Amino acid sequence: MRRVLIVGATSAIAQAVGRLYAAKGASMVLVGRTPEKLDAVVADLQTRGATVVCSLFWDARQWDQSPWVIAEAQQALGELDVVLIAHGSLPRQEELWPHPERNVEEFHINATSVIALLSALVPVLEAQRRGVVGVISSVAGERGRAQMAVYGAAKAAVTAFTAGVRGHLFPFGVRVLTIKPGYVDTPMTAHLPKTPLVASPQAVARRIYRALEQGKPDILYVPWWWRCVMAVVRLLPETTFKRIRI
Ligand SMILES: NC(=O)c1ccc[n+]([C@@H]2O[C@H](COP(=O)([O-])OP(=O)(O)OC[C@H]3O[C@@H](n4cnc5c(N)ncnc54)[C@H](OP(=O)(O)O)[C@@H]3O)[C@@H](O)[C@H]2O)c1
């Protein structure tokens, strides 16, 4: 039986991953910020076969509470076989430009809190010498864009920090998976124009579940073809890229 910690458990992608673990009878600690949403996810996963040993309320703006989250989860589950860090916030960048403090707050939600969670996890996983951590970053972290300036900057930080943690934990036999979705049809993207490139949270979750359970790869583009799209995007000269509004 897998012991699974999901941070951001109410996210559409995380809930779909949670359902796949629930179907296998996993024991879970679920972390979310909105009590009524988290309670609904707990009930849903329990009816699908999970044992939810504990649910924790945590707001990523209180990133300094991250060690508490990890300590509570470890106490509740004993060992952590699987950790998924899934919370995130995609603000409308045009509303943030006049408010420096809101840009910084979004950075804390999307990046500082993830760095704090991973930092608190490192000694736990070093001691266990086993386990897998999946961190949902984004293709948006690969290149700064006007419409997603702070979100992209935060995801770039998450991707880089996660790679550092992967290197650190590798000798301890702990896997760290960086997950880079493209557009996924979730509440986060409800305000964006629909594109044919959009994936369903269920399809993305199946791929994440497989990567968590199979021991490869280190970096997961999902759907896979975003790896090719981003290879092209990275090649565009900045003089061209700064003119593109995507
Ligand atoms: N959707 C996409 O196209 C896409 C693409 C690339 C990467 N991602 C990443 O995928 C992950 C999951 O997102 P999603 O698409 O499943 O979106 P979602 O359904 O809107 O979920 C967002 C999650 O983040 C939580 N959250 C937001 N602000 C928070 C805060 N201050 N403190 C704690 N939790 C907070 C939300 O909690 P509440 O439910 O309480 O609001 C919710 O659980 C995120 O890391 C996102 O950046 C998404």
The ligand as an SDF file (V2000), in Angstrom:
LIG
                    3D

 48 52  0  0  0  0  0  0  0  0999 V2000
   -3.7440   24.1490  -16.0050 N   0  0  0  0  0  0  0  0  0  0  0  0
   -2.6610   24.3420  -16.7600 C   0  0  0  0  0  0  0  0  0  0  0  0
   -2.7220   24.6490  -17.9630 O   0  0  0  0  0  0  0  0  0  0  0  0
   -1.2920   24.1580  -16.1480 C   0  0  0  0  0  0  0  0  0  0  0  0
   -0.1790   24.1700  -17.0070 C   0  0  0  0  0  0  0  0  0  0  0  0
    1.0780   24.0030  -16.4710 C   0  0  0  0  0  0  0  0  0  0  0  0
    1.2290   23.8220  -15.1130 C   0  0  0  0  0  0  0  0  0  0  0  0
    0.1270   23.8170  -14.2950 N   0  0  0  0  0  0  0  0  0  0  0  0
    0.3590   23.6270  -12.8770 C   0  0  0  0  0  0  0  0  0  0  0  0
   -0.3800   22.5010  -12.4540 O   0  0  0  0  0  0  0  0  0  0  0  0
   -0.6220   22.6270  -11.0410 C   0  0  0  0  0  0  0  0  0  0  0  0
   -2.0840   22.2990  -10.7770 C   0  0  0  0  0  0  0  0  0  0  0  0
   -2.9050   23.3080  -11.3590 O   0  0  0  0  0  0  0  0  0  0  0  0
   -4.3100   22.9920  -12.0330 P   0  0  0  0  0  0  0  0  0  0  0  0
   -4.1660   23.2360  -13.4690 O   0  0  0  0  0  0  0  0  0  0  0  0
   -4.8020   21.6580  -11.5610 O   0  0  0  0  0  0  0  0  0  0  0  0
   -5.1950   24.1760  -11.4790 O   0  0  0  0  0  0  0  0  0  0  0  0
   -6.3630   24.3060  -10.4030 P   0  0  0  0  0  0  0  0  0  0  0  0
   -7.3400   23.1880  -10.5410 O   0  0  0  0  0  0  0  0  0  0  0  0
   -6.8530   25.6950  -10.5440 O   0  0  0  0  0  0  0  0  0  0  0  0
   -5.6030   24.1170   -9.0160 O   0  0  0  0  0  0  0  0  0  0  0  0
   -4.8300   25.1090   -8.4070 C   0  0  0  0  0  0  0  0  0  0  0  0
   -4.5160   24.6120   -7.0230 C   0  0  0  0  0  0  0  0  0  0  0  0
   -3.6490   25.5120   -6.3540 O   0  0  0  0  0  0  0  0  0  0  0  0
   -4.2370   25.8240   -5.0920 C   0  0  0  0  0  0  0  0  0  0  0  0
   -3.8170   27.1430   -4.6460 N   0  0  0  0  0  0  0  0  0  0  0  0
   -3.9290   28.3290   -5.2880 C   0  0  0  0  0  0  0  0  0  0  0  0
   -3.4590   29.3280   -4.5130 N   0  0  0  0  0  0  0  0  0  0  0  0
   -3.0470   28.7320   -3.3510 C   0  0  0  0  0  0  0  0  0  0  0  0
   -2.4980   29.2180   -2.1520 C   0  0  0  0  0  0  0  0  0  0  0  0
   -2.2770   30.5280   -1.9450 N   0  0  0  0  0  0  0  0  0  0  0  0
   -2.1930   28.3350   -1.1740 N   0  0  0  0  0  0  0  0  0  0  0  0
   -2.4220   27.0100   -1.3370 C   0  0  0  0  0  0  0  0  0  0  0  0
   -2.9570   26.4920   -2.4430 N   0  0  0  0  0  0  0  0  0  0  0  0
   -3.2690   27.3470   -3.4380 C   0  0  0  0  0  0  0  0  0  0  0  0
   -5.7350   25.7660   -5.3320 C   0  0  0  0  0  0  0  0  0  0  0  0
   -6.4320   25.6800   -4.1100 O   0  0  0  0  0  0  0  0  0  0  0  0
   -8.0400   25.9680   -4.0540 P   0  0  0  0  0  0  0  0  0  0  0  0
   -8.6840   24.7720   -4.7140 O   0  0  0  0  0  0  0  0  0  0  0  0
   -8.3140   26.0410   -2.6070 O   0  0  0  0  0  0  0  0  0  0  0  0
   -8.2820   27.2230   -4.8120 O   0  0  0  0  0  0  0  0  0  0  0  0
   -5.7800   24.4890   -6.1570 C   0  0  0  0  0  0  0  0  0  0  0  0
   -5.6290   23.3540   -5.3340 O   0  0  0  0  0  0  0  0  0  0  0  0
   -0.2010   24.0400  -10.6550 C   0  0  0  0  0  0  0  0  0  0  0  0
    1.0980   23.9970  -10.0900 O   0  0  0  0  0  0  0  0  0  0  0  0
   -0.1420   24.7500  -11.9860 C   0  0  0  0  0  0  0  0  0  0  0  0
    0.7500   25.8500  -11.9540 O   0  0  0  0  0  0  0  0  0  0  0  0
   -1.1220   23.9600  -14.7830 C   0  0  0  0  0  0  0  0  0  0  0  0
  1  2  1  0
  2  3  2  0
  2  4  1  0
  4  5  1  0
  4 48  2  0
  5  6  2  0
  6  7  1  0
  7  8  2  0
  8  9  1  0
  8 48  1  0
  9 10  1  0
  9 46  1  0
 10 11  1  0
 11 12  1  0
 11 44  1  0
 12 13  1  0
 13 14  1  0
 14 15  2  0
 14 16  1  0
 14 17  1  0
 17 18  1  0
 18 19  2  0
 18 20  1  0
 18 21  1  0
 21 22  1  0
 22 23  1  0
 23 24  1  0
 23 42  1  0
 24 25  1  0
 25 26  1  0
 25 36  1  0
 26 27  1  0
 26 35  1  0
 27 28  2  0
 28 29  1  0
 29 30  1  0
 29 35  2  0
 30 31  1  0
 30 32  2  0
 32 33  1  0
 33 34  2  0
 34 35  1  0
 36 37  1  0
 36 42  1  0
 37 38  1  0
 38 39  2  0
 38 40  1  0
 38 41  1  0
 42 43  1  0
 44 45  1  0
 44 46  1  0
 46 47  1  0
M  CHG  2   8   1  16  -1
M  END
$$$$
